[in-house]
Amino acid sequence: MEAIFEYKIDNDLKINYDIIRGEVDLEKIINHEKKRISSNEFNENYNSLVDIRGAIFVDFMNDIQKFCGFLNDFTREINMKRKCAIVTSTPTEVVNSELFAYGLTNMGTNLQFESFSTIKAAIKWLSE
């Protein structure tokens, strides 16, 4: 299944919203993140909601540290202290999101992560 990345911003809720579907690898994710972060729409003052329901991470365990390093370096550069909700639908997606959050937390990231099974619950937490 081909990788699909969508990005939108919700100015009312102040959320940067990402949707990731299909087979994705580290290079595709980093390219998407660089494009998203450099877009005029991205707002570093907004929290993030990342919907990975239906995403298949190729070589996830081999690449997780590299991706955590990339994101940690970026968030430190802009001193981003925000929340990031990850929406999942399968046990594998939950494990992947928790490992990702754990990896970043160990690097001392400024981001705060939580995993959710619904967008509604994620938005509620992001709005607190």
C-alpha positions in Angstrom: 0.0 0.0 0.0 1.4 3.4 -1.1 2.3 5.9 1.6 -0.3 8.7 2.1 0.5 11.9 4.1 -2.0 14.6 4.7 -1.5 17.8 6.7 -4.0 20.4 7.8 -4.2 23.0 10.5 -7.2 23.8 12.7 -6.9 27.4 13.7 -10.0 27.2 15.9 -8.6 24.3 18.0 -5.0 25.4 17.5 -3.9 22.0 16.3 -1.4 20.9 13.6 -3.1 17.8 12.2 -1.2 15.0 10.4 -2.6 11.8 8.8 -0.3 9.0 7.9 -1.5 5.9 6.0 0.1 3.0 4.1 3.7 1.8 4.1 6.0 4.5 5.4 9.7 4.4 6.1 12.0 6.8 7.9 13.0 8.7 4.8 9.3 9.3 3.8 8.4 10.4 7.3 11.3 12.8 7.6 10.6 14.3 4.1 7.0 14.8 5.1 7.9 16.4 8.4 10.4 18.8 6.8 7.8 19.8 4.2 5.1 20.2 6.9 7.4 22.2 9.3 8.5 24.5 6.6 5.0 25.2 5.2 3.4 28.6 5.8 0.5 26.8 7.5 2.6 25.2 10.2 2.3 26.9 13.6 4.9 26.0 16.1 2.6 27.4 18.9 -0.1 24.8 18.2 -0.3 21.3 19.6 -0.1 18.3 17.2 -2.5 15.5 16.5 -1.0 12.6 14.5 -3.4 10.0 13.2 -1.4 6.8 12.3 -4.4 4.5 12.0 -3.6 2.4 9.0 0.1 3.3 8.8 2.6 0.5 8.4 6.0 1.5 9.5 8.7 -0.3 7.5 11.8 -1.1 9.6 10.4 0.8 12.5 12.5 -0.7 15.2 15.7 -0.1 13.2 14.9 3.5 12.4 13.1 4.7 15.6 16.2 6.3 17.2 17.1 8.2 14.0 13.6 9.6 13.7 13.5 10.5 17.4 16.9 12.2 16.9 15.6 14.2 14.0 12.4 15.4 15.8 14.2 16.0 19.0 16.8 18.3 17.3 14.0 20.2 15.5 11.9 20.8 18.6 14.9 21.9 20.6 15.8 24.3 17.9 12.6 26.2 18.3 12.2 25.4 22.0 8.8 23.7 21.2 7.0 22.8 24.4 3.8 21.3 23.1 1.5 18.3 23.3 1.4 15.7 20.7 -1.5 13.2 20.6 -1.1 10.1 18.5 -4.3 8.4 17.4 -4.0 4.6 16.9 -6.3 1.7 16.2 -4.3 -1.5 16.6 -2.0 -2.9 19.3 1.0 -2.6 17.0 0.2 1.1 16.4 0.0 1.7 20.2 3.3 0.0 20.8 4.9 2.0 18.0 3.6 5.3 19.4 4.7 4.4 22.9 8.2 3.4 21.8 8.4 6.6 19.8 7.3 8.7 22.8 9.7 6.8 25.1 12.6 7.4 22.7 12.0 11.1 22.6 11.4 11.3 26.4 14.8 9.7 27.0 16.4 12.3 24.7 14.9 15.1 26.9 12.4 16.3 24.4 10.2 19.3 25.2 7.1 17.5 23.7 4.6 15.7 25.8 3.0 12.6 24.2 -0.1 10.6 24.7 -1.8 7.8 22.6 -5.5 7.7 22.0 -8.0 5.5 20.2 -10.3 8.3 19.1 -9.8 11.8 17.7 -12.3 13.1 20.1 -10.3 12.0 23.1 -7.1 13.3 21.6 -8.6 16.7 21.0 -10.0 16.9 24.5 -6.5 16.2 25.9 -4.8 18.7 23.6 -7.3 21.4 24.6 -6.7 21.0 28.4 
